[in-house]
Amino acid sequence: MNTTHFSSAPAPIRERWSAVVAMPLCVALLIAAEFMPVSLLTPIATDLGASNGMAGLAISISGLFAVPTSLLIATLCHRLDRRHVLMGLATVMLASLIVIAVSPNFAVLMVARALLGIVVGGFWALATATIMRLVSSHRVPKALGIMYTGNAVATAFAAPLGSYLGGVIGWRGVFWLLVPLVIVNLLWMALTLPSMRSQARPPSAFRLLRRPNVAFAIMGVMLTFAGAFSAFTYFRPFLETRTQVNLPQLSALLLALGLAGFAGTTAVSMLLRHHLYRMLRGLPLVLGIITLALLAVEHHVWSVALMLILWGTLNSAIPVAWSAWITQGIADSPESGGGLMVAAIQLAITLGAAVGGWLLDSLSISATFIGSALLLAAASLVVGNGNRLRPAVLSQ
């Protein structure tokens, strides 16, 4: 029997579920702010006198700033109350949205997106450690599932809502709509987050890589996310060229893919406590099989729809599972571990999309999906039975 024991800081006297609920709202707003511009690319470029390529650069620059922030925030802010750090990050998100909404030129937009990248990296680095301090250890999987629900909501609705609202009130109006929601989230944090002071200076994220279990975990994380995003990034050309869907069908399929994330985040939180390592090994393997199955049924719309729903369900469970691993694999330093995890994921997404695009341009979409499946299979092999991911104390 593969039983996982979730470790954390001493259980709080009173579980603060109202504070936990503030986390998915922040997640949803972050994801919306980060990815809504994808559906607003053309009007942003036109209004600011930039090319679509330049506008795309402004969107991607947030990831560039997220990586160093995620690696450094735990060390730089170790003496600060985490309540104040999280509220500070929410305030920076608010400033970023306002600057984006009033941007007079492309350069100002770039600065605002860089600020947003700092928030993305900082928040995700601290998120799991924060959850561990808000609820008792046996409630952590449930709380993580709730937090990632915000991710599922925003992933499903941010792009289509952004596109629709952008046509009604303009792209600047879309960002102004997010401003009051961020203010509400900031006030919610102020009212519900308890004081969370660090007990000691955490080790740097890079020092954690000296631990064998962490090194194997980061390798597994990068292979998993690179494999997933090397396929996910190119679902649209697959659906347009192989399945030959029309625009309404395309929108419906992508929406179904996003909505499936709700099922994934709900189901995974119920299974993590006793099956974490099985899931870390099985999720990428099955995801790779489904990716190959898409090629087998590519001409049948309903079969493709079913595969996409399954794909979205499993894919949404992966970040929840790896966040849960932090709570026991790096339980003594979850903030630095979280930062390392975020940096690895951001880098893996970039590399995965690049590999998938190279295979698509050089060979075909079939090569892209086969490459994705191979990366996912490699991730499953790295995880193995989970023993190499366990802390040294638990492996003896």
C-alpha positions in Angstrom: 0.0 0.0 0.0 1.4 3.4 -1.0 0.5 5.7 1.8 1.7 9.3 1.7 2.0 11.2 5.0 1.7 14.9 4.5 4.0 16.9 6.8 3.8 20.5 7.5 4.4 23.1 10.1 2.6 22.5 13.4 -1.1 22.4 12.8 -2.7 25.7 13.4 -5.0 26.1 16.4 -7.8 27.3 14.2 -8.1 26.4 10.5 -8.6 29.5 8.4 -10.8 28.3 5.5 -11.9 31.9 4.7 -8.2 32.7 4.1 -7.9 29.5 2.0 -10.8 30.7 -0.2 -8.9 34.0 -0.8 -6.2 32.0 -2.5 -8.2 30.7 -5.5 -9.6 34.1 -6.1 -6.1 35.5 -6.3 -5.1 32.6 -8.6 -8.0 33.2 -10.9 -7.2 36.9 -11.2 -3.5 36.1 -11.8 -4.3 33.6 -14.5 -6.8 36.0 -16.1 -4.4 38.9 -16.1 -1.6 36.7 -17.5 -3.5 35.0 -20.3 -6.4 37.3 -21.2 -4.1 39.3 -23.5 -3.7 36.2 -25.7 -7.2 36.7 -26.9 -6.7 40.5 -27.2 -3.4 40.4 -29.1 -4.6 42.1 -32.3 -6.4 45.1 -30.8 -3.6 45.7 -28.3 -1.0 45.7 -31.1 -3.2 48.0 -33.3 -3.9 50.5 -30.5 -0.2 50.7 -29.4 1.2 50.8 -32.9 3.1 47.5 -32.5 3.3 44.4 -34.5 1.5 41.2 -33.4 5.0 39.8 -32.7 5.9 42.7 -30.5 2.6 42.4 -28.6 3.2 38.7 -28.1 6.6 39.6 -26.6 4.9 41.8 -24.1 2.7 38.9 -23.1 5.5 36.4 -22.7 7.8 38.8 -20.8 5.8 38.1 -17.6 7.2 34.5 -17.6 10.7 35.9 -17.9 10.3 37.9 -14.7 8.4 35.1 -12.9 11.4 32.7 -13.0 13.9 34.7 -11.0 11.3 36.0 -8.6 10.1 32.5 -7.8 13.7 31.4 -7.0 14.6 34.4 -4.9 11.4 35.5 -3.0 11.7 33.1 -0.1 15.2 34.1 0.7 14.8 37.8 0.1 11.6 38.0 2.2 12.4 35.5 4.9 12.2 38.1 7.7 8.8 39.5 6.5 5.4 38.5 7.6 4.0 36.3 4.7 0.7 38.0 5.2 2.3 41.3 4.2 4.2 39.8 1.3 1.1 38.3 -0.2 -0.9 41.5 0.2 2.1 43.4 -1.3 2.0 41.1 -4.3 -1.7 41.6 -4.7 -1.1 45.4 -4.6 1.6 45.1 -7.3 -1.0 43.1 -9.4 -3.4 45.9 -9.0 -0.8 48.5 -10.1 0.1 46.3 -13.1 -3.5 46.1 -14.3 -4.0 49.9 -14.0 -0.8 50.6 -15.9 -1.8 48.1 -18.6 -5.2 49.8 -18.9 -3.7 53.3 -19.3 -0.6 52.3 -21.3 0.2 55.0 -23.8 2.8 53.0 -25.6 4.4 49.6 -26.0 7.2 50.3 -23.6 4.9 51.1 -20.7 2.9 47.9 -21.4 6.2 45.9 -21.2 6.9 47.4 -17.8 3.4 46.5 -16.6 3.7 42.9 -17.8 7.1 42.6 -16.1 5.4 43.7 -12.8 2.8 41.1 -13.3 5.5 38.5 -13.9 6.9 39.3 -10.4 3.5 38.7 -8.9 3.1 35.4 -10.7 6.5 34.1 -9.6 6.2 35.3 -6.1 2.6 34.2 -5.4 3.1 30.7 -6.8 6.3 30.2 -4.9 4.6 31.0 -1.6 1.2 29.5 -2.3 1.7 25.9 -1.1 3.7 27.0 2.0 0.9 29.4 2.8 -1.8 26.7 2.5 0.3 24.5 4.8 0.1 27.2 7.5 -3.7 27.9 7.1 -5.0 24.3 7.7 -4.0 21.2 9.5 -1.7 18.8 7.6 -4.5 16.2 6.8 -6.5 19.0 5.2 -3.8 20.2 2.9 -4.8 18.1 -0.1 -8.4 19.5 0.1 -7.1 23.0 0.5 -4.8 22.6 -2.5 -7.7 21.4 -4.6 -9.7 24.4 -3.7 -6.8 26.7 -4.6 -6.3 25.1 -8.0 -10.0 25.5 -8.7 -9.2 29.2 -9.3 -6.7 28.0 -11.9 -9.3 25.8 -13.6 -11.9 28.6 -13.7 -9.5 31.2 -15.2 -8.1 28.7 -17.7 -11.5 27.8 -18.9 -13.0 31.3 -19.1 -10.2 33.9 -19.4 -9.6 33.7 -23.1 -13.2 33.5 -24.4 -14.4 36.1 -21.9 -11.5 38.4 -22.8 -12.2 38.0 -26.5 -16.0 38.7 -26.1 -15.6 41.6 -23.6 -12.8 43.1 -25.7 -15.2 43.4 -28.6 -17.8 45.1 -26.4 -15.8 47.5 -24.2 -12.4 47.4 -25.7 -9.2 45.7 -24.5 -8.5 48.5 -22.0 -12.0 48.0 -20.5 -11.3 44.3 -19.9 -8.4 45.2 -17.6 -10.4 47.9 -15.9 -13.0 45.2 -15.1 -10.3 43.2 -13.2 -9.3 46.2 -11.0 -12.3 46.1 -8.6 -12.0 42.3 -8.3 -8.4 42.6 -7.3 -9.3 45.3 -4.7 -12.0 42.9 -3.3 -9.3 40.1 -3.1 -6.9 42.5 -1.4 -9.4 43.4 1.2 -10.3 39.8 1.7 -6.7 39.0 2.4 -6.4 41.8 4.8 -9.4 40.5 6.8 -8.7 36.8 6.7 -4.9 36.1 6.4 -3.3 35.5 9.8 0.2 36.7 10.6 2.7 34.2 9.2 6.3 35.0 10.2 9.1 32.8 9.0 10.9 30.9 11.7 14.3 30.8 10.1 16.2 31.8 6.9 15.2 29.1 4.3 17.9 27.5 2.1 18.3 28.8 -1.4 16.3 27.0 -4.1 19.5 26.0 -5.8 20.8 24.3 -2.6 17.7 22.2 -2.5 18.8 20.6 -5.8 21.7 18.9 -3.9 19.1 16.6 -2.3 18.6 13.6 -4.6 14.8 13.4 -4.1 14.5 17.1 -5.1 16.7 16.7 -8.2 14.6 13.7 -9.4 11.4 15.6 -8.7 12.5 18.6 -10.7 13.5 16.4 -13.5 10.1 14.7 -13.4 8.3 18.1 -13.2 10.1 19.5 -16.2 9.5 16.4 -18.4 5.9 16.3 -17.4 5.1 20.0 -18.1 7.3 20.1 -21.2 5.5 17.1 -22.6 2.1 18.4 -21.8 2.7 21.9 -23.2 4.4 20.6 -26.3 1.0 19.2 -27.3 -1.4 21.6 -25.6 0.2 24.7 -27.4 -0.7 23.2 -30.8 -4.2 21.8 -30.2 -5.7 24.5 -32.4 -3.7 23.7 -35.5 -4.4 20.0 -34.9 -8.1 20.6 -34.6 -8.1 22.8 -37.7 -6.0 20.7 -40.0 -6.7 17.1 -38.9 -10.2 17.2 -37.3 -11.1 20.1 -39.6 -13.5 21.7 -37.2 -15.2 25.0 -37.9 -14.9 28.0 -35.6 -17.9 27.3 -33.3 -16.7 23.7 -33.0 -13.2 24.8 -32.2 -14.5 27.2 -29.5 -16.7 24.5 -28.0 -13.9 21.9 -27.9 -11.4 24.3 -26.3 -14.0 25.3 -23.7 -14.7 21.7 -22.9 -11.0 21.2 -22.5 -10.9 24.0 -20.0 -14.0 23.0 -18.1 -12.7 19.5 -17.7 -10.1 21.0 -15.3 -12.8 21.3 -12.7 -13.2 17.5 -12.6 -9.5 17.1 -12.4 -8.8 19.4 -9.5 -11.8 18.0 -7.6 -10.9 14.3 -8.1 -7.2 14.7 -7.4 -7.7 16.3 -4.0 -9.6 13.2 -2.9 -6.9 10.8 -4.0 -3.7 12.5 -3.1 -3.5 11.4 0.5 -3.0 7.7 -0.2 -2.0 7.7 -3.9 0.4 10.6 -4.5 3.3 8.7 -6.0 1.1 6.6 -8.1 -0.5 9.7 -9.5 2.8 11.4 -10.1 3.8 8.4 -12.2 0.5 7.5 -13.8 -0.8 11.0 -14.8 1.9 11.7 -17.3 1.8 8.2 -18.7 -1.9 8.2 -19.3 -1.8 11.8 -20.6 0.8 10.6 -23.2 -1.5 7.7 -24.2 -4.4 10.1 -24.7 -2.2 12.4 -26.7 -1.4 9.5 -29.1 -5.1 8.5 -29.1 -6.0 11.9 -30.5 -4.0 11.0 -33.6 -5.8 7.7 -33.9 -9.3 9.4 -33.8 -8.3 12.7 -35.4 -11.1 12.6 -38.0 -14.0 11.9 -35.6 -15.1 15.1 -33.8 -17.0 13.4 -31.0 -14.1 11.0 -30.3 -11.7 13.9 -30.3 -14.0 15.8 -27.9 -13.9 12.8 -25.5 -10.1 12.6 -25.7 -9.8 16.4 -25.0 -12.1 16.2 -22.0 -10.0 13.3 -20.6 -6.8 15.2 -21.4 -8.0 18.3 -19.7 -9.1 16.4 -16.6 -5.7 14.7 -16.2 -3.7 17.7 -17.1 -5.4 19.9 -14.4 -4.6 17.3 -11.8 -0.8 17.4 -12.4 0.0 20.8 -10.7 -2.1 19.9 -7.7 -0.2 16.6 -7.3 3.2 18.2 -7.6 2.2 20.9 -5.1 1.1 18.2 -2.7 4.5 16.5 -3.2 6.2 19.7 -1.9 4.3 19.4 1.4 6.1 16.1 2.2 9.1 16.0 -0.2 10.4 19.4 0.9 8.4 19.8 4.1 11.2 21.6 5.9 11.5 24.3 3.2 8.2 24.6 1.3 8.8 28.2 0.2 12.1 27.6 -1.4 10.8 24.3 -2.8 7.8 26.1 -4.2 10.0 28.7 -5.9 12.2 26.0 -7.4 9.1 24.2 -8.7 7.6 27.3 -10.2 10.8 28.2 -12.0 11.1 24.6 -13.3 7.5 24.7 -14.6 7.9 28.0 -16.3 11.1 26.9 -18.0 9.6 23.5 -19.0 6.5 25.2 -20.5 8.8 27.4 -22.7 11.0 24.5 -23.8 8.1 22.2 -24.4 6.3 24.7 -26.6 9.6 25.3 -28.5 10.2 21.6 -29.1 6.6 21.1 -30.2 6.8 24.0 -32.6 10.1 22.8 -34.0 8.6 19.3 -34.6 5.5 20.8 -36.2 7.4 23.0 -38.6 10.1 20.4 -39.4 7.8 17.3 -39.7 4.1 17.4 -38.8 1.6 17.7 -36.0 1.9 13.9 -35.6 5.5 14.3 -34.7 4.6 17.0 -32.2 2.2 14.7 -30.4 4.5 11.7 -30.5 7.3 13.9 -29.1 4.9 15.0 -26.4 4.0 11.4 -25.5 7.7 10.4 -25.3 8.5 13.3 -22.9 5.5 12.3 -20.7 6.6 8.6 -20.7 10.1 9.7 -19.7 8.5 11.7 -16.8 6.7 8.6 -15.6 10.0 6.6 -15.8 11.8 9.3 -13.7 9.2 9.1 -11.0 9.2 5.3 -11.0 7.6 3.8 -7.9 8.2 7.1 -6.0 11.0 6.0 -3.8 13.5 8.3 -5.4 11.1 11.2 -4.7 10.9 10.6 -1.0 13.0 12.5 1.5 16.1 10.6 2.7 14.5 10.2 6.1 11.5 8.4 4.7 13.5 6.2 2.4 15.5 4.5 5.1 
